């Protein structure tokens, strides 16, 4: 998350939402993210199903816009079979 969001965030804090089910969350992990100015919202285990309505409303719209962009890229390029990381970000950023 840090390399992908640092430039845009500047000196502002960012938010990372994770569930506590993950075994890698410990004090060292929390301190490291705090030094990077990344706030952690650690959800209780098995509670992310409550966020499912976000998938339906916000993330569905994001997915539709992204797929539309990718389809346009593929139409323009003709024989593209794979999407590179650069192509992904070029399509995803404007969405």
N, CA, C and O atoms as a printed pandas DataFrame, in Angstrom:
     atom_number atom_name residue_name chain_id  residue_number  x_coord  y_coord  z_coord
0              1         N          UNK        A               1    0.828   -1.205    0.000
1              2        CA          UNK        A               1    0.000    0.000    0.000
2              3         C          UNK        A               1    0.864    1.258    0.000
3              4         O          UNK        A               1    0.487    2.254   -0.617
4              5         N          UNK        A               2    1.993    1.240    0.663
5              6        CA          UNK        A               2    2.792    2.459    0.773
6              7         C          UNK        A               2    3.281    2.968   -0.582
7              8         O          UNK        A               2    3.040    4.134   -0.897
8              9         N          UNK        A               3    3.958    2.155   -1.399
9             10        CA          UNK        A               3    4.425    2.685   -2.690
10            11         C          UNK        A               3    3.279    3.133   -3.596
11            12         O          UNK        A               3    3.418    4.096   -4.350
12            13         N          UNK        A               4    2.167    2.443   -3.521
13            14        CA          UNK        A               4    1.047    2.741   -4.422
14            15         C          UNK        A               4    0.301    4.014   -4.039
15            16         O          UNK        A               4   -0.335    4.627   -4.897
16            17         N          UNK        A               5    0.361    4.428   -2.775
17            18        CA          UNK        A               5   -0.448    5.563   -2.332
18            19         C          UNK        A               5    0.356    6.747   -1.816
19            20         O          UNK        A               5   -0.200    7.830   -1.634
20            21         N          UNK        A               6    1.634    6.568   -1.579
21            22        CA          UNK        A               6    2.462    7.609   -0.952
22            23         C          UNK        A               6    2.494    8.894   -1.769
23            24         O          UNK        A               6    2.322    9.977   -1.209
24            25         N          UNK        A               7    2.707    8.802   -3.060
25            26        CA          UNK        A               7    2.836   10.006   -3.889
26            27         C          UNK        A               7    1.561   10.843   -3.873
27            28         O          UNK        A               7    1.620   12.069   -3.773
28            29         N          UNK        A               8    0.439   10.196   -3.970
29            30        CA          UNK        A               8   -0.833   10.926   -4.001
30            31         C          UNK        A               8   -1.191   11.497   -2.632
31            32         O          UNK        A               8   -1.745   12.592   -2.544
32            33         N          UNK        A               9   -0.878   10.764   -1.564
33            34        CA          UNK        A               9   -1.248   11.192   -0.214
34            35         C          UNK        A               9   -0.349   12.304    0.306
35            36         O          UNK        A               9   -0.779   13.109    1.133
36            37         N          UNK        A              10    0.890   12.361   -0.165
37            38        CA          UNK        A              10    1.816   13.364    0.352
38            39         C          UNK        A              10    2.076   13.123    1.829
39            40         O          UNK        A              10    2.491   12.032    2.222
40            41         N          UNK        A              11    1.835   14.136    2.644
41            42        CA          UNK        A              11    2.060   14.010    4.091
42            43         C          UNK        A              11    0.796   13.632    4.857
43            44         O          UNK        A              11    0.816   13.519    6.082
44            45         N          UNK        A              12   -0.288   13.441    4.140
45            46        CA          UNK        A              12   -1.539   13.063    4.812
46            47         C          UNK        A              12   -1.529   11.579    5.155
47            48         O          UNK        A              12   -0.827   10.781    4.534
48            49         N          UNK        A              13   -2.314   11.237    6.142
49            50        CA          UNK        A              13   -2.440    9.831    6.533
50            51         C          UNK        A              13   -3.353    9.103    5.555
51            52         O          UNK        A              13   -4.218    9.702    4.916
52            53         N          UNK        A              14   -3.133    7.789    5.458
53            54        CA          UNK        A              14   -3.976    6.927    4.633
54            55         C          UNK        A              14   -4.613    5.882    5.530
55            56         O          UNK        A              14   -4.187    5.697    6.670
56            57         N          UNK        A              15   -5.612    5.209    5.033
57            58        CA          UNK        A              15   -6.339    4.209    5.810
58            59         C          UNK        A              15   -6.242    2.855    5.122
59            60         O          UNK        A              15   -6.483    2.737    3.921
60            61         N          UNK        A              16   -5.886    1.841    5.895
61            62        CA          UNK        A              16   -5.863    0.465    5.411
62            63         C          UNK        A              16   -6.829   -0.334    6.272
63            64         O          UNK        A              16   -6.688   -0.380    7.494
64            65         N          UNK        A              17   -7.805   -0.960    5.636
65            66        CA          UNK        A              17   -8.798   -1.762    6.352
66            67         C          UNK        A              17   -8.446   -3.231    6.171
67            68         O          UNK        A              17   -8.363   -3.730    5.049
68            69         N          UNK        A              18   -8.240   -3.911    7.287
69            70        CA          UNK        A              18   -7.891   -5.333    7.254
70            71         C          UNK        A              18   -8.708   -6.073    8.297
71            72         O          UNK        A              18   -9.224   -5.467    9.236
72            73         N          UNK        A              19   -8.825   -7.378    8.133
73            74        CA          UNK        A              19   -9.542   -8.119    9.169
74            75         C          UNK        A              19   -8.546   -8.817   10.090
75            76         O          UNK        A              19   -7.452   -9.198    9.673
76            77         N          UNK        A              20   -8.935   -8.971   11.318
77            78        CA          UNK        A              20   -8.064   -9.511   12.365
78            79         C          UNK        A              20   -7.818  -11.000   12.175
79            80         O          UNK        A              20   -7.008  -11.585   12.893
80            81         N          UNK        A              21   -8.483  -11.607   11.248
81            82        CA          UNK        A              21   -8.282  -13.028   10.985
82            83         C          UNK        A              21   -6.846  -13.296   10.529
83            84         O          UNK        A              21   -6.342  -14.410   10.672
84            85         N          UNK        A              22   -6.203  -12.284    9.986
85            86        CA          UNK        A              22   -4.837  -12.435    9.482
86            87         C          UNK        A              22   -3.852  -12.638   10.622
87            88         O          UNK        A              22   -3.886  -11.914   11.616
88            89         N          UNK        A              23   -2.982  -13.616   10.478
89            90        CA          UNK        A              23   -2.044  -13.958   11.544
90            91         C          UNK        A              23   -0.815  -13.054   11.566
91            92         O          UNK        A              23   -0.050  -13.091   12.530
92            93         N          UNK        A              24   -0.608  -12.249   10.534
93            94        CA          UNK        A              24    0.582  -11.408   10.466
94            95         C          UNK        A              24    0.448  -10.113   11.258
95            96         O          UNK        A              24    1.423   -9.368   11.358
96            97         N          UNK        A              25   -0.695   -9.822   11.812
97            98        CA          UNK        A              25   -0.887   -8.577   12.539
98            99         C          UNK        A              25   -0.298   -8.724   13.940
99           100         O          UNK        A              25   -0.757   -9.537   14.742
100          101         N          UNK        A              26    0.723   -7.923   14.214
101          102        CA          UNK        A              26    1.347   -7.896   15.534
102          103         C          UNK        A              26    1.816   -6.466   15.796
103          104         O          UNK        A              26    1.620   -5.589   14.955
104          105         N          UNK        A              27    2.426   -6.224   16.938
105          106        CA          UNK        A              27    2.833   -4.863   17.282
106          107         C          UNK        A              27    3.887   -4.312   16.312
107          108         O          UNK        A              27    3.874   -3.120   16.006
108          109         N          UNK        A              28    4.775   -5.145   15.839
109          110        CA          UNK        A              28    5.779   -4.691   14.876
110          111         C          UNK        A              28    5.102   -4.215   13.586
111          112         O          UNK        A              28    5.472   -3.182   13.027
112          113         N          UNK        A              29    4.118   -4.969   13.125
113          114        CA          UNK        A              29    3.335   -4.619   11.939
114          115         C          UNK        A              29    2.631   -3.276   12.157
115          116         O          UNK        A              29    2.668   -2.403   11.291
116          117         N          UNK        A              30    1.993   -3.118   13.314
117          118        CA          UNK        A              30    1.249   -1.891   13.624
118          119         C          UNK        A              30    2.196   -0.692   13.702
119          120         O          UNK        A              30    1.891    0.369   13.157
120          121         N          UNK        A              31    3.323   -0.848   14.363
121          122        CA          UNK        A              31    4.300    0.250   14.472
122          123         C          UNK        A              31    4.848    0.647   13.099
123          124         O          UNK        A              31    5.006    1.832   12.807
124          125         N          UNK        A              32    5.132   -0.341   12.268
125          126        CA          UNK        A              32    5.669   -0.055   10.931
126          127         C          UNK        A              32    4.682    0.785   10.122
127          128         O          UNK        A              32    5.078    1.754    9.475
128          129         N          UNK        A              33    3.427    0.424   10.156
129          130        CA          UNK        A              33    2.424    1.183    9.407
130          131         C          UNK        A              33    2.199    2.557   10.022
131          132         O          UNK        A              33    1.921    3.517    9.304
132          133         N          UNK        A              34    2.313    2.660   11.327
133          134        CA          UNK        A              34    2.188    3.955   11.987
134          135         C          UNK        A              34    3.312    4.893   11.538
135          136         O          UNK        A              34    3.067    6.074   11.289
136          137         N          UNK        A              35    4.533    4.382   11.433
137          138        CA          UNK        A              35    5.664    5.193   10.955
138          139         C          UNK        A              35    5.437    5.671    9.520
139          140         O          UNK        A              35    5.893    6.748    9.138
140          141         N          UNK        A              36    4.739    4.872    8.740
141          142        CA          UNK        A              36    4.452    5.229    7.346
142          143         C          UNK        A              36    3.223    6.132    7.207
143          144         O          UNK        A              36    2.809    6.461    6.096
144          145         N          UNK        A              37    2.645    6.530    8.344
145          146        CA          UNK        A              37    1.436    7.369    8.371
146          147         C          UNK        A              37    0.250    6.662    7.730
147          148         O          UNK        A              37   -0.559    7.278    7.036
148          149         N          UNK        A              38    0.162    5.362    7.975
149          150        CA          UNK        A              38   -0.969    4.578    7.483
150          151         C          UNK        A              38   -1.769    4.115    8.690
151          152         O          UNK        A              38   -1.281    3.350    9.522
152          153         N          UNK        A              39   -3.008    4.592    8.772
153          154        CA          UNK        A              39   -3.894    4.184    9.858
154          155         C          UNK        A              39   -4.444    2.801    9.561
155          156         O          UNK        A              39   -4.801    2.496    8.423
156          157         N          UNK        A              40   -4.511    1.980   10.576
157          158        CA          UNK        A              40   -5.062    0.638   10.411
158          159         C          UNK        A              40   -6.438    0.571   11.047
159          160         O          UNK        A              40   -6.625    0.972   12.196
160          161         N          UNK        A              41   -7.379    0.071   10.305
161          162        CA          UNK        A              41   -8.688   -0.262   10.854
162          163         C          UNK        A              41   -8.741   -1.778   10.844
163          164         O          UNK        A              41   -8.912   -2.404    9.798
164          165         N          UNK        A              42   -8.591   -2.356   12.026
165          166        CA          UNK        A              42   -8.531   -3.811   12.136
166          167         C          UNK        A              42   -9.903   -4.316   12.560
167          168         O          UNK        A              42  -10.342   -4.094   13.688
168          169         N          UNK        A              43  -10.559   -4.986   11.652
169          170        CA          UNK        A              43  -11.905   -5.497   11.903
170          171         C          UNK        A              43  -11.830   -6.829   12.642
171          172         O          UNK        A              43  -10.863   -7.574   12.486
172          173         N          UNK        A              44  -12.838   -7.127   13.437
173          174        CA          UNK        A              44  -12.862   -8.429   14.117
174          175         C          UNK        A              44  -12.909   -9.570   13.094
175          176         O          UNK        A              44  -13.406   -9.398   11.981
176          177         N          UNK        A              45  -12.386  -10.734   13.487
177          178        CA          UNK        A              45  -12.413  -11.874   12.560
178          179         C          UNK        A              45  -13.833  -12.190   12.088
179          180         O          UNK        A              45  -14.801  -12.081   12.841
180          181         N          UNK        A              46  -13.920  -12.574   10.852
181          182        CA          UNK        A              46  -15.185  -13.031   10.253
182          183         C          UNK        A              46  -16.283  -11.970   10.273
183          184         O          UNK        A              46  -17.465  -12.314   10.252
184          185         N          UNK        A              47  -15.924  -10.713   10.311
185          186        CA          UNK        A              47  -16.948   -9.663   10.313
186          187         C          UNK        A              47  -17.049   -8.947    8.970
187          188         O          UNK        A              47  -17.931   -8.110    8.780
188          189         N          UNK        A              48  -16.164   -9.265    8.048
189          190        CA          UNK        A              48  -16.160   -8.533    6.783
190          191         C          UNK        A              48  -17.410   -8.781    5.946
191          192         O          UNK        A              48  -17.699   -8.024    5.020
192          193         N          UNK        A              49  -18.147   -9.831    6.266
193          194        CA          UNK        A              49  -19.388  -10.072    5.520
194          195         C          UNK        A              49  -20.356   -8.910    5.692
195          196         O          UNK        A              49  -21.238   -8.703    4.858
196          197         N          UNK        A              50  -20.194   -8.154    6.768
197          198        CA          UNK        A              50  -21.067   -6.994    6.991
198          199         C          UNK        A              50  -20.768   -5.866    5.997
199          200         O          UNK        A              50  -21.592   -4.974    5.794
200          201         N          UNK        A              51  -19.603   -5.915    5.391
201          202        CA          UNK        A              51  -19.237   -4.905    4.399
202          203         C          UNK        A              51  -19.714   -5.268    2.997
203          204         O          UNK        A              51  -19.516   -4.500    2.056
204          205         N          UNK        A              52  -20.328   -6.412    2.856
205          206        CA          UNK        A              52  -20.761   -6.887    1.542
206          207         C          UNK        A              52  -21.602   -5.866    0.769
207          208         O          UNK        A              52  -21.447   -5.767   -0.449
208          209         N          UNK        A              53  -22.484   -5.105    1.423
209          210        CA          UNK        A              53  -23.244   -4.104    0.652
210          211         C          UNK        A              53  -22.350   -3.118   -0.098
211          212         O          UNK        A              53  -22.759   -2.595   -1.135
212          213         N          UNK        A              54  -21.140   -2.852    0.400
213          214        CA          UNK        A              54  -20.212   -1.983   -0.332
214          215         C          UNK        A              54  -19.804   -2.620   -1.650
215          216         O          UNK        A              54  -19.646   -1.928   -2.655
216          217         N          UNK        A              55  -19.632   -3.934   -1.649
217          218        CA          UNK        A              55  -19.281   -4.635   -2.887
218          219         C          UNK        A              55  -20.351   -4.426   -3.941
219          220         O          UNK        A              55  -20.050   -4.230   -5.118
220          221         N          UNK        A              56  -21.579   -4.468   -3.515
221          222        CA          UNK        A              56  -22.691   -4.356   -4.451
222          223         C          UNK        A              56  -22.827   -2.932   -4.977
223          224         O          UNK        A              56  -23.073   -2.740   -6.168
224          225         N          UNK        A              57  -22.673   -1.937   -4.121
225          226        CA          UNK        A              57  -22.908   -0.560   -4.553
226          227         C          UNK        A              57  -21.660    0.102   -5.121
227          228         O          UNK        A              57  -21.618    0.394   -6.316
228          229         N          UNK        A              58  -20.654    0.343   -4.309
229          230        CA          UNK        A              58  -19.491    1.106   -4.752
230          231         C          UNK        A              58  -18.555    0.310   -5.650
231          232         O          UNK        A              58  -18.160    0.787   -6.714
232          233         N          UNK        A              59  -18.202   -0.886   -5.233
233          234        CA          UNK        A              59  -17.213   -1.644   -5.982
234          235         C          UNK        A              59  -17.769   -2.176   -7.300
235          236         O          UNK        A              59  -17.009   -2.397   -8.243
236          237         N          UNK        A              60  -19.069   -2.382   -7.381
237          238        CA          UNK        A              60  -19.666   -2.800   -8.648
238          239         C          UNK        A              60  -19.500   -1.697   -9.692
239          240         O          UNK        A              60  -19.134   -1.969  -10.835
240          241         N          UNK        A              61  -19.768   -0.466   -9.301
241          242        CA          UNK        A              61  -19.595    0.664  -10.214
242          243         C          UNK        A              61  -18.132    0.789  -10.644
243          244         O          UNK        A              61  -17.845    1.034  -11.816
244          245         N          UNK        A              62  -17.221    0.624   -9.707
245          246        CA          UNK        A              62  -15.793    0.656  -10.022
246          247         C          UNK        A              62  -15.435   -0.438  -11.028
247          248         O          UNK        A              62  -14.715   -0.186  -11.995
248          249         N          UNK        A              63  -15.934   -1.635  -10.801
249          250        CA          UNK        A              63  -15.646   -2.761  -11.698
250          251         C          UNK        A              63  -16.185   -2.503  -13.103
251          252         O          UNK        A              63  -15.508   -2.794  -14.089
252          253         N          UNK        A              64  -17.381   -1.966  -13.200
253          254        CA          UNK        A              64  -17.981   -1.679  -14.508
254          255         C          UNK        A              64  -17.142   -0.651  -15.265
255          256         O          UNK        A              64  -16.869   -0.824  -16.453
256          257         N          UNK        A              65  -16.736    0.412  -14.583
257          258        CA          UNK        A              65  -15.915    1.446  -15.228
258          259         C          UNK        A              65  -14.572    0.885  -15.666
259          260         O          UNK        A              65  -14.091    1.189  -16.758
260          261         N          UNK        A              66  -13.970    0.066  -14.815
261          262        CA          UNK        A              66  -12.667   -0.532  -15.135
262          263         C          UNK        A              66  -12.777   -1.463  -16.343
263          264         O          UNK        A              66  -11.951   -1.401  -17.253
264          265         N          UNK        A              67  -13.780   -2.311  -16.351
265          266        CA          UNK        A              67  -13.973   -3.246  -17.466
266          267         C          UNK        A              67  -14.201   -2.485  -18.772
267          268         O          UNK        A              67  -13.703   -2.888  -19.823
268          269         N          UNK        A              68  -14.946   -1.398  -18.707
269          270        CA          UNK        A              68  -15.179   -0.574  -19.889
270          271         C          UNK        A              68  -13.862   -0.026  -20.433
271          272         O          UNK        A              68  -13.618   -0.062  -21.639
272          273         N          UNK        A              69  -13.007    0.484  -19.528
273          274        CA          UNK        A              69  -11.697    1.005  -19.942
274          275         C          UNK        A              69  -10.843   -0.088  -20.574
275          276         O          UNK        A              69  -10.246    0.122  -21.630
276          277         N          UNK        A              70  -10.783   -1.251  -19.933
277          278        CA          UNK        A              70   -9.973   -2.362  -20.443
278          279         C          UNK        A              70  -10.480   -2.807  -21.813
279          280         O          UNK        A              70   -9.683   -3.077  -22.711
280          281         N          UNK        A              71  -11.791   -2.883  -21.977
281          282        CA          UNK        A              71  -12.356   -3.264  -23.278
282          283         C          UNK        A              71  -11.950   -2.282  -24.372
283          284         O          UNK        A              71  -11.651   -2.689  -25.494
284          285         N          UNK        A              72  -11.940   -0.985  -24.047
285          286        CA          UNK        A              72  -11.521    0.018  -25.031
286          287         C          UNK        A              72  -10.052   -0.156  -25.400
287          288         O          UNK        A              72   -9.681   -0.040  -26.568
288          289         N          UNK        A              73   -9.212   -0.437  -24.394
289          290        CA          UNK        A              73   -7.787   -0.669  -24.658
290          291         C          UNK        A              73   -7.618   -1.875  -25.568
291          292         O          UNK        A              73   -6.832   -1.837  -26.515
292          293         N          UNK        A              74   -8.346   -2.937  -25.287
293          294        CA          UNK        A              74   -8.227   -4.160  -26.082
294          295         C          UNK        A              74   -8.743   -3.957  -27.504
295          296         O          UNK        A              74   -8.180   -4.503  -28.453
296          297         N          UNK        A              75   -9.810   -3.174  -27.655
297          298        CA          UNK        A              75  -10.329   -2.890  -28.999
298          299         C          UNK        A              75   -9.312   -2.122  -29.828
299          300         O          UNK        A              75   -9.128   -2.403  -31.012
300          301         N          UNK        A              76   -8.644   -1.140  -29.198
301          302        CA          UNK        A              76   -7.659   -0.324  -29.912
302          303         C          UNK        A              76   -6.420   -1.121  -30.296
303          304         O          UNK        A              76   -5.836   -0.890  -31.354
304          305         N          UNK        A              77   -6.015   -2.061  -29.439
305          306        CA          UNK        A              77   -4.757   -2.766  -29.665
306          307         C          UNK        A              77   -4.908   -4.006  -30.532
307          308         O          UNK        A              77   -3.907   -4.533  -31.018
308          309         N          UNK        A              78   -6.099   -4.476  -30.736
309          310        CA          UNK        A              78   -6.299   -5.629  -31.603
310          311         C          UNK        A              78   -6.027   -6.960  -30.946
311          312         O          UNK        A              78   -6.936   -7.588  -30.403
312          313         N          UNK        A              79   -4.776   -7.398  -30.992
313          314        CA          UNK        A              79   -4.447   -8.757  -30.556
314          315         C          UNK        A              79   -3.942   -8.876  -29.123
315          316         O          UNK        A              79   -3.317   -9.881  -28.785
316          317         N          UNK        A              80   -4.187   -7.903  -28.284
317          318        CA          UNK        A              80   -3.713   -7.999  -26.891
318          319         C          UNK        A              80   -4.389   -9.165  -26.192
319          320         O          UNK        A              80   -5.607   -9.328  -26.260
320          321         N          UNK        A              81   -3.592   -9.964  -25.528
321          322        CA          UNK        A              81   -4.127  -11.105  -24.782
322          323         C          UNK        A              81   -3.992  -10.883  -23.287
323          324         O          UNK        A              81   -4.848  -11.313  -22.513
324          325         N          UNK        A              82   -2.917  -10.213  -22.875
325          326        CA          UNK        A              82   -2.700   -9.965  -21.446
326          327         C          UNK        A              82   -2.679   -8.470  -21.165
327          328         O          UNK        A              82   -2.400   -7.655  -22.044
328          329         N          UNK        A              83   -2.976   -8.140  -19.936
329          330        CA          UNK        A              83   -2.929   -6.759  -19.472
330          331         C          UNK        A              83   -1.714   -6.634  -18.558
331          332         O          UNK        A              83   -1.629   -7.324  -17.542
332          333         N          UNK        A              84   -0.785   -5.770  -18.908
333          334        CA          UNK        A              84    0.403   -5.579  -18.077
334          335         C          UNK        A              84    0.054   -4.719  -16.867
335          336         O          UNK        A              84   -1.010   -4.101  -16.810
336          337         N          UNK        A              85    0.966   -4.692  -15.909
337          338        CA          UNK        A              85    0.756   -3.876  -14.714
338          339         C          UNK        A              85    0.592   -2.407  -15.093
339          340         O          UNK        A              85   -0.263   -1.714  -14.542
340          341         N          UNK        A              86    1.397   -1.939  -16.016
341          342        CA          UNK        A              86    1.301   -0.545  -16.460
342          343         C          UNK        A              86   -0.059   -0.261  -17.099
343          344         O          UNK        A              86   -0.677    0.770  -16.834
344          345         N          UNK        A              87   -0.515   -1.185  -17.938
345          346        CA          UNK        A              87   -1.824   -1.016  -18.577
346          347         C          UNK        A              87   -2.934   -1.012  -17.533
347          348         O          UNK        A              87   -3.898   -0.253  -17.637
348          349         N          UNK        A              88   -2.784   -1.873  -16.523
349          350        CA          UNK        A              88   -3.774   -1.920  -15.450
350          351         C          UNK        A              88   -3.878   -0.559  -14.779
351          352         O          UNK        A              88   -4.977   -0.026  -14.625
352          353         N          UNK        A              89   -2.733    0.012  -14.375
353          354        CA          UNK        A              89   -2.764    1.295  -13.667
354          355         C          UNK        A              89   -3.240    2.419  -14.574
355          356         O          UNK        A              89   -3.952    3.315  -14.120
356          357         N          UNK        A              90   -2.861    2.389  -15.841
357          358        CA          UNK        A              90   -3.331    3.416  -16.772
358          359         C          UNK        A              90   -4.852    3.382  -16.907
359          360         O          UNK        A              90   -5.489    4.422  -17.076
360          361         N          UNK        A              91   -5.421    2.199  -16.833
361          362        CA          UNK        A              91   -6.881    2.068  -16.926
362          363         C          UNK        A              91   -7.552    2.340  -15.587
363          364         O          UNK        A              91   -8.647    2.900  -15.542
364          365         N          UNK        A              92   -6.907    1.947  -14.505
365          366        CA          UNK        A              92   -7.538    2.019  -13.182
366          367         C          UNK        A              92   -7.512    3.425  -12.587
367          368         O          UNK        A              92   -8.477    3.836  -11.944
368          369         N          UNK        A              93   -6.431    4.163  -12.789
369          370        CA          UNK        A              93   -6.290    5.498  -12.183
370          371         C          UNK        A              93   -7.446    6.434  -12.514
371          372         O          UNK        A              93   -8.001    7.044  -11.600
372          373         N          UNK        A              94   -7.833    6.574  -13.778
373          374        CA          UNK        A              94   -8.931    7.498  -14.076
374          375         C          UNK        A              94  -10.277    7.051  -13.509
375          376         O          UNK        A              94  -11.149    7.877  -13.238
376          377         N          UNK        A              95  -10.438    5.763  -13.336
377          378        CA          UNK        A              95  -11.705    5.229  -12.832
378          379         C          UNK        A              95  -11.848    5.633  -11.389
379          380         O          UNK        A              95  -12.844    5.295  -10.748
